[in-house]
Amino acid sequence: MPLRTALIGLSSSATTSWASGAHLPGLLTPQGRSVLPIKALLNSSVDAAKRAIGVYNLSPDTKAYGSPEDLANDPDIDLVICNTRVDAHFQTILPSIKKGKDVYVEWPVAGNMKDIDVLVEEAEKSGSRVAVGIQRRWAPQALKLRELLKGGNGKLGKVLSSDVRAFGGTNDREIIPTGLKYFAERDVGGNLITISNAHLLDTILSVLGELSPSTTHTALQLQRPNVRVRDPATKNIVGTVRSNVPDLLSLHGTIASSSATLTYLFRRGQPFPGTPVLVWTINCEFGEIRLVSPSTLSFGASPNDEPITIHIHWFENDKVEEIEWQWGEAEQQLPIPARTVFRSLMAFGEGKDSSEGWVDIKDAQKRAHQIEGWLQEWEKTRV
């Protein structure tokens, strides 16, 4: 049965937003319309919602809301999809969760752990199904790696160790655009450690298995606290902010299911010229996998990104084999940023189990607690 859907945060004045670029294209396909038909928008005001309905040529009978409570009280809405800035997630989805509606909220779940825990508690009370947009677990590259490893029983044998070197989070190591100024403010909850790093690390752990907490050691560092702010329109520097968010995370730990060692480095900004932004190796008994992403950490978020490659070095014959991966037929018809989102939305809308394409809020809560714990440890030792 279709889930009558409301979008939160589809702005008429931000046509390059995640809502319009990653969610809307899939929802407007024939499959999207049949599974998750858009019946309402919630924006900062009713007028703002009405403007967005017109800008995106949605059906004239699409309802316009300016209040989360009014949307939650609409009996003709089954699912709400939240794409606001992270510090607005809690207030916009809590009423719908309390009413027992299905909810799909982008990652991070909320701006702080207290709010995340409240959302989980309220979902348990109401029976609300809540999915969280950690959709890169279902990127074709991650699916291919899980297929190759096959729980340690495949041709590669047991996983022995893995190494990750990643650079990015923002395009520049010490400049951010005006729209991402809040990345320097830890209290907002959305920053390069909780977003770019978290998405990447979650994808890696979805392939390798979870870390054993007792073996995990992290070192975080704020290397460049003074961050310049640039206006994307004029290209001019319009100010400087003092950041209280780390720009480097180094991690060393053991994967609980395999006893493999994971070494992980994430650093904000550009890598050394000519160096890929992501190199991930998985060393196994009989061969080693290497994934290389020259220009993106997000497993394909832009048509301008260079292709991601996967190779295996087979130890027995010293040969290197290129491993092909591909998007599904339906996903290939969509803009690249919309593809993994579409996969997760359809799995959720079709009522599949969370292991088949979407991430449950309790699972996301664990990841949020993990990363928040590392940040709190860093703050204790910060001079």
Secondary structure, DSSP 8 states (H G I E B T S, - for coil): ----EEEE---TT-TTSHIIIIIHHHHTSHHHHHHS-EEEEE-SSHHHHHHHHHHTT--TT-EEES-HHHHHT-TT--EEEE-S-GGGHHHHHHHHHHTT-EEEEESSSSSSHHHHHHHHHHHHHHT--EEEE-GGGGSHHHHHHHHHHGGGTSTT-SEEEEEEEEEESSSSSSEEEGGGGGGG-GGGS-STIIIIIHHHHHHHHHHH--B-GGG-EEEEE-S--EEEEE-TTT--EEEEEE--S-SEEEEEEEBTTT--EEEEEEEES--STT--SEEEEEEESSEEEEEEESS-SSSS--TTS---EEEEEETTTTEEEEE-----HHHHTS-GGGHHHHHHHHHHHTT--GGGT-EEHHHHHHHHHHHHHHHHHHHHH--
